[in-house]
């Protein structure tokens, strides 16, 4: 009896999880909005230079896909000049659970933002498909700069590999990481683990 109840509960949880995952994948792309005075230049605003906020992967630069640090990485290189004379910023943006880097590429407004600020954008997929539902392994207290079984090392290696490429002209003092869902959790881990690598 107890095992039947347990099986039904687990089945219901799995069904609910799959339904939520389906909704997340089917969610529409962000729409551009009219922003209040002083915020017109933010990404997604229609009344300023912030880009469309829609699902376009456009931009004047180039998207490429490479394997770097054991991850498939979508890399955007703008044709515009760096915003600061010290070099280009690097933004590493991490997808959430049930997402891929391609979702951030198609709906994240990264190309337009990179063009506006002359920055390099790197969108890695979680290594080996991530943990459950493609999530980054941000949870628990076992993070270290030298634990090769964790995603921490992959991301540190990605940052150092791209920063070392002279053709990208990345300023090591302008390396940033951002993320959604589990990518946001992993972002916090990286900021605490390597504040000497990530400026924010």
ROVEX-232632 format. One record per atom (N, C-alpha, C, O): residue in one letter; y, x, z negated. Coordinates in steps of 0.1 Angstrom, whole numbers, padded with zeros to 4 digits, always signed. Last residue first. Layout:
<rs>
AYXZ;...
</rs>
This chain:
<rs>
X+0411+0320+0120;X+0412+0306+0116;X+0402+0298+0122;X+0401+0286+0120;X+0404+0345+0126;X+0418+0343+0121;X+0420+0329+0116;X+0429+0326+0109;X+0374+0361+0121;X+0380+0349+0125;X+0394+0347+0118;X+0395+0347+0106;X+0370+0387+0109;X+0367+0384+0123;X+0375+0372+0128;X+0380+0373+0139;X+0376+0386+0083;X+0381+0397+0090;X+0379+0396+0105;X+0385+0403+0113;X+0361+0364+0073;X+0376+0363+0075;X+0382+0374+0082;X+0394+0373+0087;X+0332+0356+0074;X+0338+0367+0082;X+0353+0365+0084;X+0358+0363+0095;X+0325+0336+0057;X+0316+0347+0058;X+0323+0359+0065;X+0320+0371+0061;X+0344+0316+0060;X+0342+0322+0046;X+0334+0335+0047;X+0337+0345+0040;X+0342+0311+0087;X+0355+0314+0081;X+0354+0321+0068;X+0361+0330+0065;X+0315+0303+0089;X+0320+0315+0095;X+0333+0320+0090;X+0336+0332+0088;X+0315+0279+0074;X+0307+0290+0070;X+0312+0303+0076;X+0313+0313+0069;X+0332+0263+0090;X+0336+0267+0076;X+0328+0279+0071;X+0334+0288+0064;X+0316+0262+0113;X+0330+0268+0113;X+0334+0272+0099;X+0339+0283+0098;X+0295+0247+0104;X+0293+0261+0107;X+0306+0268+0108;X+0306+0280+0105;X+0308+0222+0101;X+0302+0229+0089;X+0300+0244+0092;X+0303+0252+0083;X+0314+0218+0128;X+0325+0219+0118;X+0320+0226+0105;X+0327+0234+0099;X+0289+0216+0138;X+0297+0227+0143;X+0309+0229+0134;X+0313+0240+0132;X+0281+0192+0127;X+0275+0204+0122;X+0282+0216+0126;X+0282+0227+0120;X+0312+0180+0136;X+0300+0176+0129;X+0294+0189+0123;X+0300+0196+0116;X+0328+0204+0156;X+0326+0190+0153;X+0313+0188+0146;X+0303+0195+0149;X+0349+0233+0153;X+0337+0226+0156;X+0337+0212+0151;X+0346+0207+0144;X+0362+0267+0159;X+0364+0253+0156;X+0351+0245+0158;X+0342+0251+0165;X+0376+0299+0155;X+0364+0291+0156;X+0367+0277+0152;X+0374+0275+0141;X+0394+0326+0170;X+0393+0314+0162;X+0380+0307+0165;X+0373+0309+0175;X+0411+0356+0172;X+0398+0350+0174;X+0396+0338+0164;X+0398+0340+0152;X+0433+0374+0172;X+0435+0360+0176;X+0421+0354+0180;X+0420+0347+0190;X+0429+0400+0168;X+0436+0393+0157;X+0438+0378+0160;X+0443+0371+0152;X+0419+0410+0191;X+0410+0408+0180;X+0416+0401+0168;X+0408+0395+0160;X+0428+0396+0221;X+0434+0402+0209;X+0425+0399+0198;X+0423+0388+0194;X+0412+0401+0252;X+0412+0393+0240;X+0418+0402+0228;X+0414+0413+0226;X+0408+0407+0280;X+0421+0411+0273;X+0423+0402+0260;X+0433+0397+0258;X+0387+0406+0297;X+0392+0394+0291;X+0405+0395+0283;X+0412+0385+0281;X+0381+0432+0303;X+0385+0424+0314;X+0391+0410+0309;X+0398+0404+0316;X+0370+0443+0280;X+0384+0446+0283;X+0389+0437+0294;X+0401+0434+0295;X+0350+0430+0257;X+0352+0429+0271;X+0367+0431+0275;X+0375+0422+0273;X+0351+0427+0229;X+0349+0441+0235;X+0351+0441+0250;X+0352+0452+0256;X+0351+0400+0225;X+0363+0408+0222;X+0363+0422+0228;X+0373+0427+0232;X+0325+0393+0232;X+0336+0389+0241;X+0349+0397+0238;X+0356+0400+0247;X+0311+0406+0211;X+0308+0409+0225;X+0320+0405+0234;X+0324+0413+0243;X+0322+0394+0188;X+0323+0409+0190;X+0321+0412+0205;X+0328+0421+0211;X+0314+0367+0191;X+0328+0371+0190;X+0330+0386+0193;X+0340+0389+0200;X+0286+0370+0193;X+0294+0364+0204;X+0308+0368+0203;X+0314+0372+0213;X+0280+0380+0167;X+0277+0388+0179;X+0285+0383+0191;X+0290+0391+0200;X+0287+0358+0152;X+0294+0371+0150;X+0292+0380+0162;X+0302+0387+0166;X+0268+0340+0162;X+0282+0337+0164;X+0291+0350+0162;X+0301+0352+0169;X+0244+0351+0154;X+0246+0348+0168;X+0261+0347+0171;X+0266+0352+0181;X+0247+0352+0126;X+0246+0365+0134;X+0249+0362+0149;X+0256+0370+0155;X+0246+0325+0120;X+0257+0333+0117;X+0258+0345+0125;X+0268+0349+0131;X+0222+0313+0124;X+0231+0312+0135;X+0244+0321+0133;X+0251+0323+0142;X+0195+0333+0111;X+0206+0323+0110;X+0214+0324+0122;X+0215+0333+0129;X+0178+0355+0112;X+0172+0341+0114;X+0183+0330+0114;X+0179+0319+0116;X+0192+0378+0105;X+0190+0374+0119;X+0184+0361+0122;X+0184+0356+0134;X+0215+0383+0084;X+0203+0375+0084;X+0200+0370+0098;X+0205+0360+0102;X+0240+0396+0078;X+0228+0404+0083;X+0215+0396+0082;X+0205+0403+0080;X+0259+0382+0066;X+0262+0388+0079;X+0251+0396+0085;X+0252+0402+0095;X+0245+0350+0054;X+0248+0365+0053;X+0252+0370+0066;X+0249+0365+0077;X+0236+0322+0036;X+0243+0328+0047;X+0246+0342+0044;X+0250+0346+0033;X+0222+0303+0019;X+0216+0316+0023;X+0223+0322+0035;X+0216+0326+0044;X+0228+0278+0009;X+0236+0290+0004;X+0231+0303+0009;X+0235+0313+0004;X+0230+0250+0032;X+0224+0258+0021;X+0233+0270+0018;X+0243+0272+0024;X+0240+0245+0066;X+0237+0240+0052;X+0230+0251+0044;X+0226+0261+0050;X+0244+0252+0092;X+0255+0255+0083;X+0251+0252+0068;X+0258+0257+0059;X+0230+0255+0118;X+0224+0257+0105;X+0234+0261+0094;X+0233+0272+0088;X+0237+0229+0141;X+0239+0243+0137;X+0234+0244+0123;X+0233+0233+0116;X+0215+0205+0157;X+0225+0209+0147;X+0226+0224+0145;X+0216+0231+0147;X+0195+0193+0172;X+0204+0203+0178;X+0216+0207+0170;X+0225+0213+0175;X+0179+0177+0156;X+0189+0170+0165;X+0199+0180+0171;X+0210+0176+0174;X+0173+0204+0134;X+0171+0190+0137;X+0182+0184+0145;X+0194+0185+0142;X+0188+0233+0149;X+0178+0227+0140;X+0176+0212+0143;X+0179+0208+0155;X+0190+0246+0183;X+0195+0242+0170;X+0184+0238+0161;X+0172+0239+0164;X+0180+0255+0207;X+0181+0241+0206;X+0186+0236+0192;X+0186+0224+0189;X+0182+0283+0204;X+0169+0277+0203;X+0169+0262+0202;X+0161+0256+0195;X+0216+0281+0191;X+0204+0289+0196;X+0191+0281+0194;X+0189+0274+0184;X+0239+0257+0203;X+0231+0262+0192;X+0219+0269+0197;X+0212+0264+0205;X+0259+0268+0230;X+0249+0259+0225;X+0242+0265+0213;X+0240+0277+0213;X+0294+0277+0229;X+0280+0281+0228;X+0271+0268+0225;X+0276+0259+0218;X+0321+0281+0246;X+0314+0269+0241;X+0299+0272+0240;X+0292+0270+0250;X+0352+0297+0245;X+0337+0299+0246;X+0330+0287+0239;X+0334+0284+0227;X+0381+0304+0262;X+0374+0294+0254;X+0359+0296+0256;X+0354+0298+0268;X+0411+0323+0261;X+0397+0322+0265;X+0390+0312+0256;X+0392+0312+0244;X+0444+0312+0268;X+0434+0317+0259;X+0420+0315+0266;X+0418+0307+0275;X+0470+0302+0276;X+0464+0314+0282;X+0453+0320+0274;X+0452+0332+0272;X+0479+0277+0269;X+0481+0288+0259;X+0475+0302+0264;X+0476+0312+0257;X+0473+0261+0291;X+0486+0260+0285;X+0489+0272+0276;X+0500+0277+0276;X+0446+0267+0296;X+0456+0270+0306;X+0470+0271+0299;X+0478+0280+0302;X+0434+0257+0273;X+0433+0271+0275;X+0444+0275+0286;X+0450+0286+0284;X+0440+0230+0277;X+0446+0236+0265;X+0445+0252+0267;X+0455+0259+0264;X+0425+0225+0300;X+0439+0223+0300;X+0446+0230+0289;X+0457+0236+0290;X+0399+0231+0290;X+0404+0238+0301;X+0420+0237+0302;X+0427+0247+0304;X+0394+0213+0268;X+0396+0228+0266;X+0402+0235+0277;X+0410+0244+0275;X+0389+0187+0265;X+0403+0190+0269;X+0405+0205+0267;X+0416+0210+0266;X+0363+0178+0260;X+0370+0184+0249;X+0384+0188+0252;X+0391+0193+0243;X+0345+0168+0279;X+0354+0158+0272;X+0363+0165+0261;X+0369+0157+0253;X+0331+0188+0291;X+0335+0177+0299;X+0345+0168+0292;X+0353+0161+0299;X+0327+0207+0271;X+0333+0211+0284;X+0339+0199+0291;X+0350+0200+0296;X+0314+0193+0252;X+0327+0198+0249;X+0335+0202+0261;X+0347+0201+0262;X+0290+0188+0266;X+0298+0177+0262;X+0313+0181+0258;X+0322+0174+0262;X+0280+0214+0270;X+0285+0207+0282;X+0293+0195+0278;X+0302+0191+0285;X+0271+0220+0245;X+0284+0227+0249;X+0289+0219+0261;X+0301+0219+0263;X+0259+0189+0231;X+0257+0202+0238;X+0271+0208+0241;X+0281+0201+0240;X+0247+0169+0204;X+0256+0172+0215;X+0252+0186+0220;X+0244+0193+0215;X+0233+0163+0181;X+0230+0155+0193;X+0241+0157+0204;X+0243+0149+0213;X+0259+0178+0161;X+0245+0173+0163;X+0244+0163+0174;X+0254+0157+0178;X+0286+0194+0179;X+0280+0187+0168;X+0265+0184+0170;X+0260+0188+0181;X+0297+0226+0192;X+0294+0212+0193;X+0287+0207+0180;X+0284+0214+0171;X+0323+0248+0186;X+0309+0245+0183;X+0307+0230+0184;X+0314+0222+0177;X+0343+0271+0202;X+0342+0258+0198;X+0328+0253+0197;X+0320+0255+0207;X+0363+0298+0200;X+0349+0295+0200;X+0348+0281+0194;X+0351+0279+0183;X+0390+0312+0216;X+0386+0300+0208;X+0371+0298+0210;X+0367+0295+0222;X+0410+0340+0216;X+0396+0335+0219;X+0393+0323+0210;X+0394+0324+0198;X+0441+0348+0231;X+0433+0343+0220;X+0419+0339+0225;X+0418+0337+0237;X+0450+0379+0248;X+0446+0365+0248;X+0440+0361+0235;X+0433+0369+0228;X+0477+0401+0237;X+0465+0397+0244;X+0462+0382+0243;X+0469+0375+0237;X+0503+0407+0228;X+0491+0414+0223;X+0478+0411+0229;X+0468+0418+0227;X+0521+0388+0238;X+0520+0401+0245;X+0508+0409+0240;X+0503+0418+0247;X+0508+0355+0239;X+0514+0366+0232;X+0512+0379+0239;X+0502+0380+0246;X+0496+0338+0258;X+0508+0333+0251;X+0516+0345+0244;X+0528+0344+0242;X+0486+0352+0289;X+0484+0351+0275;X+0497+0346+0268;X+0508+0350+0273;X+0490+0334+0320;X+0492+0345+0311;X+0489+0342+0297;X+0490+0331+0293;X+0464+0315+0338;X+0477+0317+0332;X+0477+0329+0323;X+0467+0334+0318;X+0438+0312+0344;X+0446+0320+0354;X+0460+0323+0348;X+0467+0331+0353;X+0412+0313+0319;X+0424+0307+0325;X+0430+0317+0335;X+0428+0329+0334;X+0379+0310+0316;X+0389+0320+0317;X+0401+0314+0325;X+0399+0311+0336;X+0354+0298+0296;X+0365+0294+0304;X+0375+0305+0304;X+0380+0310+0293;X+0319+0296+0293;X+0331+0304+0291;X+0342+0301+0301;X+0340+0300+0313;X+0292+0285+0276;X+0301+0281+0287;X+0314+0288+0284;X+0320+0286+0273;X+0262+0301+0268;X+0276+0300+0264;X+0284+0296+0277;X+0283+0303+0287;X+0232+0301+0252;X+0238+0298+0264;X+0253+0294+0261;X+0256+0286+0253;X+0225+0329+0230;X+0229+0315+0232;X+0234+0313+0246;X+0239+0323+0253;X+0220+0356+0224;X+0209+0346+0223;X+0213+0332+0225;X+0205+0323+0221;X+0245+0368+0231;X+0240+0367+0217;X+0229+0357+0215;X+0228+0350+0204;X+0247+0349+0260;X+0254+0359+0251;X+0249+0357+0237;X+0249+0346+0232;X+0244+0339+0291;X+0236+0341+0279;X+0242+0352+0271;X+0242+0364+0276;X+0269+0319+0307;X+0262+0331+0305;X+0253+0330+0293;X+0255+0321+0284;X+0287+0301+0330;X+0277+0300+0320;X+0270+0313+0319;X+0264+0318+0329;X+0323+0296+0336;X+0310+0302+0339;X+0300+0300+0328;X+0304+0296+0317;X+0352+0282+0349;X+0341+0280+0339;X+0329+0288+0345;X+0326+0287+0356;X+0385+0293+0355;X+0371+0293+0359;X+0361+0291+0347;X+0363+0298+0337;X+0417+0276+0358;X+0408+0287+0356;X+0394+0285+0360;X+0391+0276+0369;X+0431+0253+0359;X+0432+0262+0371;X+0423+0274+0370;X+0422+0282+0379;X+0415+0221+0352;X+0422+0233+0348;X+0423+0242+0360;X+0416+0240+0370;X+0388+0199+0344;X+0398+0206+0353;X+0404+0218+0347;X+0399+0224+0337;X+0371+0182+0334;X+0368+0196+0331;X+0378+0205+0338;X+0376+0217+0338;X+0382+0151+0319;X+0382+0161+0330;X+0378+0175+0325;X+0382+0179+0314;X+0383+0129+0302;X+0370+0136+0304;X+0370+0147+0314;X+0360+0151+0318;X+0415+0132+0286;X+0404+0125+0292;X+0392+0134+0294;X+0391+0144+0287;X+0437+0145+0278;X+0428+0140+0267;X+0416+0133+0273;X+0408+0128+0265;X+0457+0157+0294;X+0453+0143+0295;X+0445+0137+0284;X+0446+0125+0281;X+0483+0178+0279;X+0471+0175+0286;X+0467+0161+0286;X+0472+0153+0278;X+0507+0182+0266;X+0495+0184+0258;X+0482+0181+0266;X+0471+0182+0260;X+0534+0180+0272;X+0526+0190+0279;X+0512+0192+0273;X+0506+0202+0276;X+0539+0145+0270;X+0543+0158+0269;X+0534+0168+0276;X+0527+0163+0285;X+0529+0119+0270;X+0543+0121+0271;X+0548+0135+0269;X+0560+0137+0266;X+0502+0118+0264;X+0506+0116+0278;X+0521+0118+0280;X+0525+0120+0292;X+0483+0140+0244;X+0495+0132+0245;X+0499+0130+0260;X+0499+0140+0268;X+0462+0158+0244;X+0458+0144+0244;X+0471+0135+0245;X+0469+0123+0247;X+0476+0184+0224;X+0465+0180+0234;X+0462+0165+0233;X+0461+0160+0221;X+0511+0181+0218;X+0497+0182+0213;X+0488+0178+0224;X+0491+0169+0232;X+0537+0176+0225;X+0530+0187+0232;X+0516+0189+0227;X+0509+0198+0232;X+0548+0156+0209;X+0545+0153+0223;X+0536+0164+0230;X+0529+0161+0240;X+0556+0156+0183;X+0542+0158+0186;X+0538+0157+0200;X+0526+0157+0203;X+0582+0149+0183;X+0579+0161+0176;X+0564+0165+0178;X+0560+0176+0175;X+0577+0114+0185;X+0586+0125+0187;X+0582+0137+0178;X+0579+0135+0166;X+0542+0104+0189;X+0556+0102+0183;X+0564+0115+0185;X+0559+0126+0188;X+0524+0100+0220;X+0526+0106+0207;X+0540+0104+0202;X+0550+0104+0210;X+0503+0080+0237;X+0517+0083+0236;X+0519+0088+0221;X+0517+0080+0212;X+0471+0094+0246;X+0479+0085+0239;X+0494+0089+0240;X+0497+0100+0243;X+0440+0095+0265;X+0454+0100+0262;X+0462+0089+0255;X+0460+0077+0257;X+0408+0091+0250;X+0419+0086+0259;X+0432+0092+0255;X+0434+0094+0243;X+0376+0107+0250;X+0389+0104+0243;X+0400+0100+0254;X+0400+0105+0265;X+0348+0091+0265;X+0357+0102+0263;X+0370+0098+0256;X+0374+0086+0258;X+0326+0069+0246;X+0335+0072+0257;X+0343+0084+0254;X+0345+0087+0242;X+0292+0075+0235;X+0306+0072+0232;X+0315+0077+0243;X+0313+0087+0250;X+0266+0080+0239;X+0272+0071+0248;X+0287+0068+0245;X+0293+0060+0252;X+0260+0098+0219;X+0259+0103+0232;X+0266+0093+0242;X+0272+0098+0251;X+0263+0080+0197;X+0271+0092+0198;X+0271+0098+0212;X+0282+0102+0217;X+0243+0061+0202;X+0257+0057+0202;X+0266+0069+0203;X+0276+0069+0210;X+0220+0077+0199;X+0223+0070+0212;X+0238+0066+0213;X+0244+0067+0223;X+0222+0083+0172;X+0223+0094+0182;X+0226+0088+0195;X+0234+0094+0203;X+0219+0057+0161;X+0231+0064+0159;X+0233+0075+0169;X+0244+0077+0175;X+0192+0053+0169;X+0203+0044+0174;X+0216+0051+0172;X+0225+0050+0181;X+0179+0074+0156;X+0179+0074+0171;X+0190+0064+0176;X+0196+0068+0186;X+0183+0065+0130;X+0188+0078+0134;X+0189+0079+0149;X+0199+0084+0154;X+0169+0041+0130;X+0183+0041+0127;X+0190+0054+0132;X+0200+0053+0138;X+0143+0051+0134;X+0149+0041+0144;X+0164+0041+0142;X+0172+0041+0152;X+0139+0066+0111;X+0139+0073+0124;X+0146+0064+0135;X+0154+0068+0143;X+0141+0046+0092;X+0150+0057+0092;X+0151+0064+0105;X+0162+0066+0110;X+0118+0031+0099;X+0131+0025+0100;X+0142+0035+0100;X+0152+0034+0107;X+0098+0050+0094;X+0100+0044+0108;X+0114+0038+0109;X+0120+0040+0120;X+0101+0053+0067;X+0103+0064+0075;X+0106+0060+0090;X+0115+0065+0096;X+0093+0027+0059;X+0107+0032+0056;X+0110+0044+0065;X+0121+0045+0069;X+0067+0026+0068;X+0077+0017+0074;X+0091+0022+0071;X+0100+0021+0080;X+0056+0046+0053;X+0056+0047+0067;X+0066+0038+0073;X+0073+0042+0083;X+0059+0035+0027;X+0065+0048+0030;X+0066+0049+0045;X+0077+0053+0051;X+0043+0013+0030;X+0057+0011+0027;X+0065+0023+0031;X+0075+0023+0037;X+0018+0026+0033;X+0023+0017+0043;X+0038+0015+0042;X+0045+0014+0052;X+0016+0040+0009;X+0017+0048+0021;X+0022+0039+0032;X+0030+0044+0041;X+0013+0018-0009;X+0025+0027-0010;X+0027+0035+0003;X+0038+0036+0007;X-0012+0008+0000;X+0000+0000+0000;X+0012+0009+0000;X+0021+0007+0008;
</rs>
